[in-house]
Amino acid sequence: MSTAVVETEEHTALRSAVAALGKRYGRDYMTTVVREGRHPDTLWAEAAKLGYLGVNLPEEYGGGGGGIAELSIVLEELGAAGCPLLMMVVSPAICGTVIARFGTDAQKAAWLPGLADGSLTMAFGITEPDAGSNSHRITTTARRDGDDWLLTGRKVFISGVDIADATLVVGRTEDARTGRLKPCLFIVPRDAPGFQRSQIDMELQAPEKQFELVLDDVRLPSEALVGDEDAGLLQLFAGLNPERVMTAAFAVGMGRYAVNRAVEYAKERTVWKTPVGAHQAVAHPLAQAHIELELARLMMQKAARLYDEGDDLGAGEAANMAKYAAAEACVKAVDQAVHTLGGNGLTREYGLASLITAARVARIAPVSREMILNFVSHQSLGLPKSY
């Protein structure tokens, strides 16, 4: 894929370097890690050592001084090699960005160097059993107790809590003036008393496990609050927009991996003395999948650039569109890749069947495609809300 037209030389060089790293590990590494119940620690550590995990974080804290544009390239290329690191979406992209933008000097010093060099990992907790897409219904609440906070509530489908040193939890505090609840972000250490986790049994084959969290009057010091109490939504979306861009990168990378595998097979697999890829019934759907992935990537690049330039409003619209387009393109690409291989597409040897489930993650999380269509219909098009 040519990217020279829309990317800088630095971006092209980064893409090439990360692709080389991904090639050394590949899909076999990731499937072995999953089968053995391990985490991709070796790849994570090497990516960190090369500066890829913290490429978006400030230089003064050990990061690369880049932005979400650079971080999305890293995840996309690892995904295209068959070994995406899903915790990149959470730890450096969401948590690192929020702390870098809104954290105190002490919070930045405590967390950013470790997030940048991979020695620290942070999970992100927003989804609740009764508050999925509707974040206004979040019931995890924080109340003052002297100088401390007491945090109580439940979260579900929280990735990587078992390996994370802390979780950035979205709670709600009461506005003293209005009595209304407003979102706030808290850093909750993994070993905090009253902070319990239980693993959710998933069909999804991924090294990152999913957890339900219970917070039972978890006592946190005042410095656990990230940012200003009165800037909750701004701080929240400072993390959610990068999450959408990175989910798009995850999906584009996975789709590219699937198409590349299918193309290799279609060139070699011969039926009636002709490679199956010569037949338009095979070639055209793969070409279409390639086109749709390229289009999704362009919107992802636009969203990342808008975000990195500080246009939060423009980035919000573009990030939602990028996530939607990439998820749809990925699901179609994986489906077509499996279909191209026929029975072989369902074997463990070719490594595509597990992507059927994985591809749907981008359609569902962190926000469903239907909610993105709602956003575009009433925010972009000005149509009335249905809810």
Secondary structure, DSSP 8 states (H G I E B T S, - for coil): ---TTTS-HHHHHHHHHHHHHHHHHHHHHHHHHHHTT---HHHHHHHHHTT-TTTTS-GGGTS-S--HHHHHHHHHHHHHTT---THHIIIIIIIIHHHHHH--HHHHHHHHHHHHHTS--EEEE--BTTBSS-GGG---EEEEETTEEEEEEEEEEEETTTT-SEEEEEEEEE-TTT--EEEEEEEEETT-TTEEEEE---S---SS-EEEEEEEEEEE-GGGEES-GGGHHHHHHHHHHHHHHHHHHHHHHHHHHHHHHHHHHHHH-EETTEEGGGSHHHHHHHHHHHHHHHHHHHHHHHHHHHHHTT-HHHHHHHHHHHHHHHHHHHHHHHHHHHHHHGGGGGSTTTT-HHHHHHHHHHHHSSS-HHHHHHHIIIIIS------
